[in-house]
Amino acid sequence: SPLGGDAGSAATLELGAFEQDASEQGLYAKVDESANSFDCQAEDSAALDCDLVVVGMHVMLLDEAGAPSVPSAARGHTGSPSRSVGEVMAVHTDGSCDVKLVENGALVRGVGSFGRQIICSTCKHDKLPFAPPALRCSGCDTVIKNNASFHREVQVRLQIRLCRVCFEILDNGDSPELLRDFDLNPNAFEKHTWRASAEEECDHYVQCEGRCKRWSHYICGFYPDPAQLPPDYRLEQQPFVCADCLRGPGQELHVERLVEIQTRRAASLPSCSFSNAIEAHLQAELTNSGVVASDVTVRVVTQKSCVFRASAGLKQRYEEYPDGFPYLSKVIFAFQAIEGRDVCFFGMYVQEYGAQCPQPNTNRVYISYLDSARHLRTTPPDSAALRTRSLVYHAIVNGYLKQACRLGYEHAHIWIEPPKSGDEYIFHKRPVDERHGTRPMSGSKLRAWYEQMLSRAQALGIVKEFGDIQEEIVEHLTSIRDFPMFEGDFFPERMLGDLIDTDPAPSAGVALRREDSNLLVEQMKKQVRGVRRRFLVAALNTAPADAESRANLQNSAGTERAQPLLDSRTTFLRSCQDRHWQFDELRRAQYSTMMLLAHLGGCPGKAAHI
């Protein structure tokens, strides 16, 4: 039943038995947006309609048990909710109404309040469930499968939940990998079974305050959830008017802020030299291939200065080792207008270590995360014979590398790590690949995808050569201080830690002896050989220039513009999960993109900013 509406308005809603009680007692339901609840307040019954439904609303017909029912007028069809849905054609003084079934046009007369339930007039369903939440182990960050057992703190002091393996580690006297700094007692945990279905949430309802008075789910009506927007947007102070009523005559309600958010386009966001270069390269590649991808917009949505702090172990061993490596963090999103609304279909997080960054990271870019949602539409469409989506994704990345060349960056690093089952990188609930289902992509297939991309970049003169990290870097090392590492990379978090933990440190104030340094290099070469195919390094075809010229070029590429929602990949992903910004269906992806653009474009009525 509708449980939400436009705050501040006396929106009426149908709640089974509550409807009859309300009409008899002269009550109405005033919706509280922030709490998603309603308060009953006395009201003169003469001021109310005799019924809470109006002509044009959609209802689901119910049987005596309150379940969807196929009435006698529609017998001959298998009963299902969709066949029990109809449009209210007339409302009688006794509160009953006549309903015309959507499926076959049959008219059902005299439907009372107990025999119907108001539903969404857009999707014709009562509930629009969100994806079940994922439960992750606090000790190893793996997803706990549905119906699997897990252990939770009795007092829920730190919200720690452990999978079976991590609890066994704790029970044996050790600490799980991600909980080394916590003093945990296995006796403080109790065993539970994870039931994802028990945690299911559904979308809210909002009622149109235009002529139709129909109800819609937030997603179906593209109503931006005020609770998920900054307070200064003041969206809850404006009525909701559906698209049909907005287009119709006689619309006099003030809904400017609502409409501005609903119609905001990615193309209205500020562009920069990188986004312009990527769009130009994409269009050239599409033209060359005879492929059309209409209304695609690329934007650098956030650009923030950061510092990657150097490893304490390396600082201890090499007195001259830098304290940190400054870099520019960028987030690049691509959008396409599909059926009149923008959809974000591609995202990439990159780190740029420029000419002013110390060696060994000088003039290197690191593509830390890349993700896509399969909504991009092309002509001809994507197929096994012609991978038009990959063509677009490759062109976006190569367009970025081409601009990086122009700005003096010399190397690009890529970590090839396909997501494991249940993992998400940037987009929450991506569409399922029809060819592979829910099976995760293999590392070798993802590597081949990147190699195809870099081969094209090589043919275009963007890349001079590329290979795995063993060939391009490790084989030429004479000291591990010359090994480039990046924020969140595999090597500083895992491999380097293992090397430093196993190798004795030099005495205080004494530089690392050459034989010790050589030993560390040999150990690193040995360890890298086992993971070499998971890392690609491309030498960019950069024109020779001095450090000052390159620094000036890089500094002129755009001003810093931080966006807290997007600056951190994990923050953005967790925000999408918490707010149910899903990308698995087109309608949900359009709604999620609308909410994203609502944040990126700034407060409605003011100049766009990010």
Number of C-alpha atoms within 10 A of each C-alpha: 18 22 19 27 32 25 21 14 17 13 20 24 26 21 18 16 10 16 20 20 13 22 17 11 12 18 21 25 21 21 24 18 20 12 9 14 13 18 10 12 11 11 13 10 15 8 8 14 12 18 21 19 26 18 16 17 19 30 26 26 28 22 13 9 9 13 16 21 22 23 17 9 13 19 9 8 10 9 14 12 17 19 20 23 29 29 23 23 17 16 20 14 9 10 17 20 23 19 28 20 25 16 13 12 13 15 18 19 16 16 18 18 23 19 20 28 24 29 25 26 21 14 15 22 19 24 17 17 12 16 19 17 16 17 19 19 23 20 21 15 15 17 16 21 17 14 12 12 15 23 21 22 19 13 11 11 8 10 10 18 24 27 24 15 14 23 23 15 16 18 14 10 12 14 20 21 13 13 16 11 9 10 7 18 12 16 10 12 19 13 16 13 13 18 16 16 12 9 11 12 15 14 19 21 26 33 27 21 19 20 16 16 21 23 26 30 28 20 23 21 23 25 26 22 17 17 14 12 17 13 11 9 18 14 25 20 15 17 21 27 27 24 14 12 16 17 10 10 9 10 13 8 13 12 16 13 16 22 19 14 24 20 15 20 22 28 16 13 21 15 16 15 13 21 23 18 19 25 20 15 20 25 20 14 18 17 12 9 11 10 18 16 19 14 12 22 23 27 24 24 26 22 22 17 14 16 16 15 13 17 18 12 14 18 15 18 21 17 12 11 18 17 15 15 22 20 26 17 22 24 22 22 23 25 23 24 19 16 10 10 20 26 31 28 22 23 23 21 22 22 25 25 27 26 26 18 19 16 17 17 23 21 26 27 26 22 17 19 18 21 18 21 23 18 21 23 18 15 11 13 14 15 9 7 6 12 12 23 19 14 17 22 20 21 24 28 21 23 25 21 27 24 21 26 21 17 24 26 27 24 24 23 23 22 19 21 17 18 14 13 12 15 16 16 18 24 27 24 21 20 19 14 12 7 8 9 9 12 12 14 14 12 15 13 12 15 20 11 15 16 15 14 18 25 17 16 24 19 10 12 14 24 24 18 17 20 17 19 22 21 14 16 15 23 14 12 17 15 17 21 19 15 17 16 21 24 18 10 13 15 16 16 14 10 14 20 13 14 16 16 11 10 12 9 16 14 10 8 9 12 15 15 11 11 9 15 18 15 15 20 21 18 14 20 19 13 15 19 15 10 12 16 17 19 18 22 23 25 20 25 22 20 11 10 11 9 15 11 14 20 19 14 16 22 14 11 14 14 10 15 16 16 17 13 18 22 19 16 18 14 14 19 19 18 16 21 19 11 15 21 26 23 26 18 16 18 17 20 27 24 26 26 24 26 23 20 24 24 23 21 21 19 21 20 11 8 9 15 15 18
